[in-house]
Amino acid sequence: MTNLVINKHVSHETTRVSPRLCSCFKDDFIQVSHLGQQIESSPCVITLGHFNRENFSSNDMALWFPNTDFYKTWGKKRQQDFLAGRLCAAVAVSSLAQENILNIAEMEPAQLQPIKIGTSPCGKPSWEDGLYGSISHSGEFALAMTLASPHPCRVGVDIEFTVNEKQAEGIARYILSNQERVCVEESELSFELAITLVFSAKESLFKALSEPGDNLSFTLARLVAIDVDNRQLLFTPNHKRLQADANKLLRVSYDLISHLRPGVAERLAVATFHLS
């Protein structure tokens, strides 16, 4: 059994919907499920894809992306990750157009248009007007979050395998200040799970808040508390670019769900963030 951790950030009061795995698209390569939805002023969909690298062929890419010029020099793994992420995002985009996002029948390939999700010069996915989103991959999992909004939004997602105790100690020295470490150690979460959550949350924050050319940084926001009762990680902005929001708390919510994978016990941390 695989346990997944879902973190969702919103900047205002939100009606939280418990995530559930509901299959909405599958072929020989990937099965995509709705992982959750945030209900507020901007419709938002989160999708999780579980794909099988052994079932991938170059024809899969050509089916969805007939112009092979941009990926013909890529290795097979990069093509697999790219296709899995784009299919997750395409399912999310298509879901936004549905009347009842939480009750969608399994989609047909004709309903998906991953080719419309472009790539910006800095390598991030680019979206059609009025849509915002982010994509991540880890192992044979892909994650996408898309939302529709008339106003500019910043969106970031990340998916990571939960680290072990030795890995957690090494990562903690890299991503935590002394004050942040106190927050982690005072929480009711295991050290390994807390570090995985903080790492994944900070990755998603960086994706959402960084600008083209920025080097990866874990100091854009500072962890101030882990609220286990309400399943939230609380951050404060910690960068001059975010001075206008300096007094805001960035609330990252998380939930634990299960994902079955016979014969393998593992955990994934999934962090999703958006700021409007």
C-alpha positions in Angstrom: 0.0 0.0 0.0 1.2 3.5 -0.9 0.3 6.4 1.4 0.1 9.7 -0.4 0.3 13.1 1.4 -1.6 15.9 -0.3 -0.8 19.5 0.6 -3.0 22.3 -0.8 -2.3 26.0 -0.3 -4.9 28.8 -0.6 -4.5 32.4 0.3 -8.1 32.9 1.6 -10.8 31.0 3.4 -11.6 27.8 1.6 -14.1 25.0 1.8 -11.9 21.9 2.0 -12.9 18.8 0.1 -11.3 15.5 1.2 -9.3 14.1 -1.7 -10.4 10.9 -3.3 -8.9 8.7 -6.0 -11.5 8.5 -8.8 -10.2 7.2 -12.2 -11.1 9.5 -15.1 -8.7 8.4 -17.9 -6.6 5.3 -18.6 -4.8 3.6 -21.4 -2.0 1.1 -21.5 0.6 3.6 -20.4 -1.2 5.6 -17.6 -4.1 5.8 -15.3 -5.1 9.3 -14.2 -7.3 9.9 -11.2 -8.9 13.0 -9.7 -6.9 13.5 -6.5 -8.9 16.4 -5.1 -10.5 19.7 -5.7 -10.4 23.1 -3.9 -13.7 24.9 -3.9 -13.5 28.7 -3.8 -13.8 31.6 -6.3 -11.5 29.9 -8.8 -12.4 26.3 -10.0 -9.4 24.1 -9.4 -8.6 20.4 -10.2 -5.8 18.2 -9.0 -5.0 15.0 -10.9 -2.6 12.1 -10.1 -1.3 9.8 -12.8 0.3 6.3 -12.2 2.1 5.2 -15.3 4.0 2.1 -16.4 7.4 2.8 -18.1 7.5 -0.8 -19.5 4.3 -0.1 -21.5 5.6 3.1 -23.1 6.6 3.3 -26.8 7.6 6.2 -29.0 4.3 5.8 -30.7 2.6 7.0 -27.5 4.4 10.4 -27.8 3.6 10.6 -31.5 0.0 10.0 -30.9 -0.4 13.0 -28.7 2.4 15.2 -30.2 2.7 14.5 -34.0 5.4 17.1 -34.4 8.4 15.1 -33.1 11.0 17.9 -33.6 11.0 19.2 -30.0 11.4 15.8 -28.4 13.3 13.6 -30.9 16.6 14.0 -29.1 15.1 13.3 -25.6 15.8 10.0 -23.8 13.0 7.6 -23.2 12.6 8.5 -19.5 12.2 12.2 -20.3 9.6 11.4 -22.9 7.7 9.3 -20.4 7.7 11.9 -17.7 6.7 14.6 -20.1 3.8 12.6 -21.5 2.5 11.5 -18.1 2.6 15.1 -16.8 0.9 16.5 -19.8 -1.8 13.9 -19.8 -2.5 14.6 -16.1 -2.7 18.3 -16.9 -5.0 17.7 -19.9 -7.4 15.7 -17.8 -7.5 18.5 -15.2 -8.1 21.1 -17.9 -10.8 19.1 -19.5 -12.4 18.5 -16.1 -12.6 22.3 -15.5 -15.1 22.5 -18.4 -17.4 19.9 -16.8 -20.5 20.9 -15.0 -19.8 18.6 -12.0 -16.1 18.3 -11.5 -16.4 15.7 -8.7 -18.5 13.3 -10.7 -17.0 12.8 -14.1 -17.2 9.7 -16.2 -14.0 8.2 -17.6 -12.8 10.4 -20.4 -12.1 9.4 -24.0 -8.8 10.3 -25.7 -10.7 12.7 -28.0 -11.6 14.8 -24.9 -7.9 15.5 -24.1 -5.6 18.0 -25.7 -2.2 17.8 -24.0 -0.7 19.5 -27.1 -2.3 22.8 -26.0 -0.2 22.9 -22.9 3.0 24.5 -24.1 6.4 25.0 -22.6 7.7 28.5 -21.6 11.3 29.6 -22.4 12.3 28.8 -18.8 10.9 25.3 -19.0 7.7 25.7 -17.1 4.4 24.6 -18.6 2.5 27.4 -20.3 -1.3 27.6 -20.3 -4.1 29.0 -22.4 -5.5 32.4 -21.3 -7.4 32.2 -18.0 -5.8 29.0 -17.0 -3.0 28.5 -14.5 -1.2 25.3 -13.4 1.8 23.3 -12.6 3.1 19.7 -13.1 5.5 17.4 -11.2 6.8 13.8 -11.5 8.4 11.2 -9.2 9.1 7.6 -10.1 6.1 6.4 -12.0 3.8 9.1 -10.7 2.8 12.4 -12.2 0.8 15.2 -10.6 -0.9 18.2 -12.1 -3.0 21.1 -10.8 -4.9 23.5 -13.0 -7.3 26.3 -12.1 -9.4 28.8 -14.0 -9.3 32.5 -12.9 -9.9 35.9 -14.4 -7.0 37.2 -12.3 -3.3 36.2 -12.4 -2.5 33.3 -10.1 0.8 31.6 -9.0 0.6 27.9 -8.9 3.2 25.2 -7.9 3.0 21.5 -7.3 5.5 18.9 -6.2 5.5 15.1 -5.6 8.2 13.3 -3.7 8.8 9.9 -2.2 8.9 10.0 1.6 12.5 10.0 2.8 14.0 7.7 5.5 15.6 8.9 8.7 19.1 9.3 7.4 17.9 11.2 4.3 15.7 13.4 6.5 18.7 14.5 8.6 20.6 15.4 5.5 17.7 17.3 3.9 16.9 19.1 7.2 20.4 20.6 7.3 19.8 21.9 3.8 16.2 23.3 3.9 15.6 24.3 7.6 16.7 27.2 9.7 17.2 26.6 13.4 13.7 28.1 14.1 12.1 25.9 11.4 13.8 22.8 12.9 12.1 23.6 16.2 8.7 23.6 14.5 9.4 20.3 12.9 10.6 18.6 16.2 7.7 20.0 18.2 5.1 18.6 15.7 3.3 15.3 16.3 4.5 14.1 12.9 7.4 11.7 12.5 10.6 13.5 11.7 10.8 11.8 8.3 7.2 12.7 7.3 7.5 16.2 8.5 10.8 16.8 6.6 9.2 15.3 3.4 6.2 17.5 3.8 8.2 20.7 4.4 10.6 19.9 1.5 7.7 19.2 -0.9 5.8 22.3 0.2 8.9 24.5 -0.2 9.5 23.0 -3.7 5.9 23.9 -4.7 6.3 27.4 -3.2 9.4 27.9 -5.2 7.7 26.9 -8.4 4.8 29.3 -7.7 6.8 32.3 -6.4 10.1 32.2 -8.3 10.9 34.2 -11.5 12.7 33.0 -14.6 16.4 32.6 -13.9 16.0 32.2 -10.2 18.2 29.4 -8.6 16.3 26.9 -6.5 15.9 28.3 -3.0 14.2 27.0 0.1 14.1 30.5 1.8 11.3 32.2 -0.1 9.0 31.3 2.8 9.7 30.4 6.4 8.0 27.6 8.2 6.4 28.9 11.4 4.1 26.1 12.6 2.8 22.6 11.8 -0.8 22.3 12.8 -1.5 18.6 12.9 -5.1 19.0 14.2 -6.1 21.1 11.1 -3.6 19.4 8.8 -1.8 22.6 7.9 1.8 23.8 7.4 2.0 27.5 8.0 4.7 29.7 6.3 5.4 33.4 6.2 6.9 35.1 3.1 10.6 35.6 3.5 11.8 37.4 0.3 11.8 41.1 -0.7 9.8 40.2 -3.8 6.9 39.2 -1.4 7.0 42.3 0.8 3.4 43.2 -0.1 2.3 39.8 1.4 4.8 39.9 4.3 2.0 39.8 6.9 0.1 36.9 5.3 0.3 33.4 6.4 0.7 30.9 3.6 -1.4 27.9 4.7 -0.5 24.6 3.2 -3.1 21.9 3.9 -2.4 18.2 3.7 -4.3 14.9 3.8 -3.2 11.3 3.9 -4.8 8.9 1.4 -3.9 5.4 0.4 -2.8 4.1 -3.0 -2.6 0.3 -3.6 0.5 -1.1 -5.2 0.9 -4.9 -4.7 4.1 -6.0 -3.0 5.5 -2.5 -2.4 5.1 -0.3 0.7 6.1 3.3 0.0 4.9 6.9 0.7 4.7 9.9 -1.5 4.4 13.5 -0.5 2.3 15.7 -2.8 2.3 19.4 -2.3 0.0 21.8 -4.2 0.1 25.6 -3.8 -1.6 28.6 -5.4 -1.7 32.3 -4.6 -4.2 34.6 -6.1 
